[in-house]
Amino acid sequence: MFMPLPLQDGFDNAGLQIGLTDAEVAGVLLCLDVTEEIVDEAVASGCNLIVSHHPLIFSPLKKITGANYVERCILKALHNGIAIYSAHTNIDNAPGGVNFRIAEKLGLENVRVLVPKEEMLCKLVVYVPQSHAQVVREALFAAGCGEIGNYGSCSFNVDGVGTFKANDGCNPYCGNIGEVHNENEVRVETVMPSYIKNRAVSAMIKAHPYEEPAYDIFRLENKWNSVGAGVVGTLPCEVDEVEFLSEIKAKFNVGCVRHTSLLGGKVKTVALCGGAGGSFAGAALAAGADVYITGEARYHDLFNYDGKMLMAIIGHYESEQFTMDIFKEHIIAAFPELKVQKTAVDTNPVKYL
């Protein structure tokens, strides 16, 4: 899956917001934010599923009385049988997600994750008779194990000898009841995201010939370099600072680009993070970025990096507008016959005079 929910940050509330999982989808309306106008548009266009970037329900609700736009959207969606699904920081953190799309629009090369996720990887170790080692490896890879960066089917294998004694009531694949048996085995090690652990173990057990496969799972401290916040990359050639800021303004249709003091140099290395990414400016500076682009940053964030790195603030909505394109591409690829359309409503609450 492109943007699995376990990739979301701990504070987030991505996933199904309203509706039933067994409802049949007639059409999908894509948007950044769910507003009453968006729900009206879904009703008018015959779309009974809204897919948004920002979750409609972010904080816990104690009552739904129509007192604010969130509550009114919930009531209207329920009344009209419309489901709402949100993909927020899970698509921000996903490989090929929002930040990679921004990098693509800017023509960046050698793009990599700026702040990789931590504590999300595990290592699975299983002991398999040599005759079934390849079958078990293939089952693990099919379940999603063994991916390291752009490499797949990664594993480490060591030959050894396993011993066991089958007790009464066993049905051993090899060996005899009551006798200690030696079997030439392979220790297969492979990495996996922790959220696929149950799926990987089930696939391994199904492919394994033993009644009781011996396996271990270790949590890794390694960073998951292909998943995380923001990206950093390089332009094909150096560009003047003002020229680059003007390019950002045009490509993202920004009403106003706010930025720190010009440094008088050229732009080559660019770091970016859509949305409220001001807190990742330090990582951008550490990565050697000439400029850091984000949707929002605090006033004092700009002070901290003024004179050290050019920071450009382009607006929250503007930095994440391409999420709808990503949604549409992946939904249509999976369901070619389904009606999928982007909203015609501009939900950006920030206006420029």
ABEGO torsion letter per residue (X at the ends): XABBAAABBAABBBEBABEBAABBBABBBBBABBBAAAAAAAAAAGBABBBBABBABABBBABBAGABAAAAAAAAAAAAGBBBBBBBAAAAABBGBAAAAAAAAAGBBGBBBABBBBGABBBBBBBBBAAAAAAAAAAAAAAGBGBBEABBGBBBBBBBBBBBBBBBGBBBABEBBGBBBBBBBBBBBBBBBAAAAAAAAAAAAAABABABBBBBBBBBABBBAABEBEBBBBBABBBBAAAAAAAAAAAAGBABBBBBBBAGBBBABBBBBBEBAAAAAAAAAAAGBABBBBABBBAAAAAAABGABBBBBAEAAAAAAAAAAAAAAAAAAABAABBBBBBABBABABBBX
